[in-house]
Amino acid sequence: MRKKDPIPFSQKIPNVDPLALKLMEKLLVFDPKDRPTAEEILRDPYFKGLAMIEREPFCEAIKKVEFDFEHKRMSKEEIRELIFLEILEYHQQLLNSYINGTERTTFLYSRF
């Protein structure tokens, strides 16, 4: 795609607090590495008086090792099962029945 000059947010979204527009510009940077951290955002002037930085809990960034499961090769059936179990997380009784084997719930999803 050819490069286009950006249109300022103030033109696209008039009558908005200029601090909010500056914050949006920071948050909508294309490359995630160039985006500010949550801590940096809470220190943004837009949140002055709202965020109490000294009381906010902060933690280390998630390590890539924690996403190793994404590299595991899985069959279509295994993926389907994981999605199905995720859905059942919102229906505890069905999940318990499914895990205990007392309820056959395979009819709830169709075969591809």
GIVEN-V114599 format. One record per residue. N is the residue number from 1. RES is the residue in one letter. NEAR is the number of other C-alpha atoms within 8 Angstrom. Layout:
n:N res:RES near:NEAR
n:N res:RES near:NEAR
This chain:
n:1 res:M near:2
n:2 res:R near:3
n:3 res:K near:4
n:4 res:K near:4
n:5 res:D near:4
n:6 res:P near:4
n:7 res:I near:6
n:8 res:P near:6
n:9 res:F near:9
n:10 res:S near:10
n:11 res:Q near:7
n:12 res:K near:7
n:13 res:I near:7
n:14 res:P near:7
n:15 res:N near:5
n:16 res:V near:8
n:17 res:D near:6
n:18 res:P near:7
n:19 res:L near:8
n:20 res:A near:9
n:21 res:L near:11
n:22 res:K near:8
n:23 res:L near:11
n:24 res:M near:8
n:25 res:E near:9
n:26 res:K near:9
n:27 res:L near:8
n:28 res:L near:7
n:29 res:V near:9
n:30 res:F near:5
n:31 res:D near:6
n:32 res:P near:6
n:33 res:K near:4
n:34 res:D near:7
n:35 res:R near:10
n:36 res:P near:9
n:37 res:T near:6
n:38 res:A near:6
n:39 res:E near:9
n:40 res:E near:8
n:41 res:I near:9
n:42 res:L near:9
n:43 res:R near:10
n:44 res:D near:9
n:45 res:P near:6
n:46 res:Y near:7
n:47 res:F near:9
n:48 res:K near:8
n:49 res:G near:5
n:50 res:L near:5
n:51 res:A near:9
n:52 res:M near:7
n:53 res:I near:8
n:54 res:E near:4
n:55 res:R near:5
n:56 res:E near:7
n:57 res:P near:4
n:58 res:F near:5
n:59 res:C near:4
n:60 res:E near:4
n:61 res:A near:4
n:62 res:I near:5
n:63 res:K near:6
n:64 res:K near:6
n:65 res:V near:5
n:66 res:E near:7
n:67 res:F near:8
n:68 res:D near:8
n:69 res:F near:6
n:70 res:E near:5
n:71 res:H near:6
n:72 res:K near:6
n:73 res:R near:4
n:74 res:M near:6
n:75 res:S near:6
n:76 res:K near:6
n:77 res:E near:6
n:78 res:E near:8
n:79 res:I near:9
n:80 res:R near:8
n:81 res:E near:8
n:82 res:L near:8
n:83 res:I near:8
n:84 res:F near:9
n:85 res:L near:9
n:86 res:E near:8
n:87 res:I near:8
n:88 res:L near:10
n:89 res:E near:8
n:90 res:Y near:6
n:91 res:H near:8
n:92 res:Q near:8
n:93 res:Q near:6
n:94 res:L near:10
n:95 res:L near:11
n:96 res:N near:8
n:97 res:S near:10
n:98 res:Y near:11
n:99 res:I near:7
n:100 res:N near:7
n:101 res:G near:7
n:102 res:T near:7
n:103 res:E near:8
n:104 res:R near:7
n:105 res:T near:7
n:106 res:T near:5
n:107 res:F near:6
n:108 res:L near:5
n:109 res:Y near:6
n:110 res:S near:5
n:111 res:R near:3
n:112 res:F near:2
